[in-house]
Amino acid sequence: YILGIRNLVVEGGDKITKNFLERGLFNQVYLFRSPKKIPIKKNHLSFTSMTLLLGKKNHTKSKATYKLAKDTISIYKR
């Protein structure tokens, strides 16, 4: 904030998302979803942060949902 930074985009997977959500370090979350099925392999991680995103601690609500071709983007605001 001292440097004049007001917005920061953090792109990551489940671990980084979970850390930001647990610490309440967000104002908005843009969640992109694709209907494309990825074969699950041993090192594949699933997105498990949805319960944190919608949990009582974060008090988030869906602001808007849009279709982008076959994909969907949902914006959650705290």
Backbone as CSV, one residue per row, in Angstrom:
resi,resn,N_x,N_y,N_z,CA_x,CA_y,CA_z,C_x,C_y,C_z
1,TYR,0.827,-1.186,0.000,0.000,0.000,0.000,0.875,1.256,0.000
2,ILE,1.941,1.222,0.732,2.856,2.359,0.805,3.462,2.659,-0.564
3,LEU,3.664,1.618,-1.372,4.244,1.787,-2.707,3.216,2.202,-3.753
4,GLY,1.963,2.354,-3.348,0.932,2.761,-4.283,0.229,1.605,-4.971
5,ILE,0.494,0.385,-4.537,-0.141,-0.786,-5.139,-1.520,-0.961,-4.520
6,ARG,-2.524,-0.965,-5.369,-3.907,-1.095,-4.890,-4.553,-2.397,-5.358
7,ASN,-4.026,-2.970,-6.425,-4.563,-4.217,-6.970,-3.419,-5.175,-7.237
8,LEU,-3.664,-6.436,-6.948,-2.668,-7.464,-7.175,-3.380,-8.703,-7.684
9,VAL,-2.898,-9.250,-8.777,-3.459,-10.474,-9.331,-2.548,-11.624,-8.913
10,VAL,-3.137,-12.624,-8.285,-2.408,-13.810,-7.890,-3.024,-14.977,-8.633
11,GLU,-2.232,-15.628,-9.462,-2.715,-16.775,-10.218,-2.029,-18.011,-9.671
12,GLY,-2.836,-18.957,-9.259,-2.227,-20.152,-8.699,-3.205,-21.297,-8.613
13,GLY,-2.727,-22.366,-8.086,-3.543,-23.548,-7.916,-4.151,-23.607,-6.534
14,ASP,-4.427,-24.803,-6.116,-5.149,-25.029,-4.874,-4.388,-24.549,-3.642
15,LYS,-3.091,-24.787,-3.592,-2.325,-24.432,-2.385,-2.249,-22.919,-2.175
16,ILE,-1.907,-22.180,-3.215,-1.797,-20.726,-3.065,-3.172,-20.110,-2.803
17,THR,-4.199,-20.634,-3.478,-5.557,-20.143,-3.258,-5.982,-20.393,-1.823
18,LYS,-5.728,-21.578,-1.337,-6.099,-21.932,0.038,-5.417,-21.008,1.047
19,ASN,-4.134,-20.710,0.839,-3.410,-19.820,1.751,-4.009,-18.416,1.771
20,PHE,-4.334,-17.880,0.611,-4.939,-16.547,0.556,-6.318,-16.543,1.207
21,LEU,-7.112,-17.568,0.958,-8.456,-17.632,1.531,-8.413,-17.804,3.040
22,GLU,-7.543,-18.663,3.542,-7.441,-18.890,4.984,-7.031,-17.633,5.727
23,ARG,-6.226,-16.801,5.090,-5.738,-15.582,5.738,-6.599,-14.351,5.424
24,GLY,-7.612,-14.536,4.587,-8.493,-13.420,4.239,-7.798,-12.334,3.443
25,LEU,-6.831,-12.701,2.614,-6.041,-11.733,1.861,-6.603,-11.483,0.468
26,PHE,-7.882,-11.231,0.381,-8.499,-10.989,-0.919,-9.734,-10.119,-0.753
27,ASN,-10.083,-9.436,-1.828,-11.347,-8.705,-1.908,-12.257,-9.347,-2.948
28,GLN,-11.623,-9.851,-4.017,-12.380,-10.525,-5.068,-11.613,-11.748,-5.536
29,VAL,-12.362,-12.767,-5.926,-11.786,-13.981,-6.495,-12.458,-14.217,-7.834
30,TYR,-11.657,-14.394,-8.863,-12.155,-14.733,-10.201,-11.873,-16.223,-10.402
31,LEU,-12.907,-17.008,-10.472,-12.758,-18.447,-10.600,-13.140,-18.882,-12.009
32,PHE,-12.147,-19.375,-12.746,-12.368,-19.868,-14.105,-12.596,-21.367,-14.055
33,ARG,-13.635,-21.818,-14.751,-13.934,-23.254,-14.820,-14.093,-23.661,-16.267
34,SER,-13.578,-24.837,-16.547,-13.672,-25.382,-17.885,-14.358,-26.743,-17.816
35,PRO,-15.190,-27.057,-18.799,-15.813,-28.374,-18.800,-14.848,-29.473,-19.256
36,LYS,-13.658,-29.074,-19.666,-12.670,-30.039,-20.155,-12.256,-30.973,-19.019
37,LYS,-12.282,-32.238,-19.270,-11.883,-33.253,-18.293,-10.400,-33.557,-18.457
38,ILE,-9.680,-33.471,-17.362,-8.259,-33.766,-17.353,-8.081,-35.126,-16.680
39,PRO,-7.358,-36.029,-17.313,-7.143,-37.333,-16.683,-6.421,-37.181,-15.345
40,ILE,-6.951,-37.812,-14.328,-6.341,-37.721,-12.993,-5.143,-38.655,-12.938
41,LYS,-4.018,-38.066,-12.561,-2.777,-38.824,-12.417,-2.335,-38.731,-10.966
42,LYS,-1.288,-39.416,-10.643,-0.800,-39.462,-9.266,-0.451,-38.070,-8.730
43,ASN,0.161,-37.218,-9.545,0.587,-35.899,-9.090,-0.451,-34.806,-9.372
44,HIS,-1.642,-35.177,-9.782,-2.700,-34.212,-10.085,-3.410,-33.788,-8.804
45,LEU,-3.595,-32.489,-8.610,-4.301,-31.970,-7.440,-5.661,-31.424,-7.856
46,SER,-6.656,-31.680,-7.071,-7.988,-31.138,-7.319,-8.134,-29.809,-6.595
47,PHE,-9.047,-28.977,-7.072,-9.333,-27.706,-6.415,-10.229,-27.976,-5.213
48,THR,-9.701,-27.784,-4.029,-10.440,-28.093,-2.804,-10.788,-26.852,-1.989
49,SER,-10.589,-25.680,-2.540,-10.771,-24.440,-1.778,-12.169,-23.841,-1.883
50,MET,-13.072,-24.508,-2.586,-14.412,-23.943,-2.762,-15.136,-23.781,-1.428
51,THR,-14.981,-24.731,-0.512,-15.645,-24.612,0.795,-15.074,-23.437,1.587
52,LEU,-13.779,-23.179,1.450,-13.185,-22.010,2.100,-13.710,-20.719,1.489
53,LEU,-13.822,-20.704,0.181,-14.288,-19.509,-0.519,-15.699,-19.128,-0.095
54,LEU,-16.553,-20.123,0.037,-17.957,-19.861,0.364,-18.263,-19.999,1.852
55,GLY,-17.247,-20.265,2.661,-17.461,-20.468,4.094,-17.824,-19.194,4.835
56,LYS,-18.296,-19.379,6.047,-18.734,-18.251,6.887,-17.600,-17.301,7.221
57,LYS,-16.381,-17.831,7.339,-15.234,-16.994,7.706,-14.996,-15.884,6.680
58,ASN,-15.127,-16.199,5.402,-14.819,-15.226,4.349,-16.023,-14.391,3.917
59,HIS,-17.218,-14.830,4.250,-18.435,-14.079,3.916,-18.461,-13.644,2.454
60,THR,-18.165,-14.564,1.574,-18.167,-14.230,0.150,-19.503,-14.569,-0.478
61,LYS,-19.794,-13.857,-1.530,-20.996,-14.154,-2.304,-20.657,-13.997,-3.774
62,SER,-21.378,-14.725,-4.590,-21.146,-14.643,-6.024,-21.653,-13.298,-6.520
63,LYS,-20.775,-12.554,-7.144,-21.131,-11.242,-7.670,-21.706,-11.376,-9.071
64,ALA,-21.089,-12.260,-9.865,-21.537,-12.440,-11.249,-20.936,-13.715,-11.810
65,THR,-21.613,-14.280,-12.780,-21.118,-15.443,-13.503,-21.317,-15.199,-14.993
66,TYR,-20.265,-15.446,-15.762,-20.294,-15.206,-17.194,-19.826,-16.445,-17.936
67,LYS,-20.314,-16.623,-19.139,-19.849,-17.685,-20.032,-18.803,-17.091,-20.968
68,LEU,-17.701,-17.797,-21.125,-16.647,-17.429,-22.058,-16.423,-18.637,-22.951
69,ALA,-17.105,-18.658,-24.082,-17.132,-19.844,-24.952,-17.681,-21.007,-24.142
70,LYS,-16.911,-22.072,-23.956,-17.379,-23.209,-23.155,-17.015,-23.069,-21.683
71,ASP,-16.168,-22.110,-21.362,-15.724,-21.901,-19.989,-16.679,-20.977,-19.238
72,THR,-16.535,-20.972,-17.923,-17.338,-20.109,-17.061,-16.411,-19.351,-16.129
73,ILE,-16.685,-18.074,-15.922,-15.964,-17.297,-14.926,-16.969,-16.816,-13.888
74,SER,-16.664,-17.066,-12.635,-17.486,-16.595,-11.526,-16.659,-15.627,-10.706
75,ILE,-17.257,-14.512,-10.336,-16.564,-13.506,-9.539,-17.198,-13.521,-8.161
76,TYR,-16.365,-13.731,-7.160,-16.809,-13.739,-5.768,-16.233,-12.525,-5.069
77,LYS,-17.059,-11.845,-4.317,-16.637,-10.629,-3.630,-16.819,-10.812,-2.141
78,ARG,-15.874,-10.307,-1.387,-15.937,-10.387,0.066,-16.565,-9.143,0.628
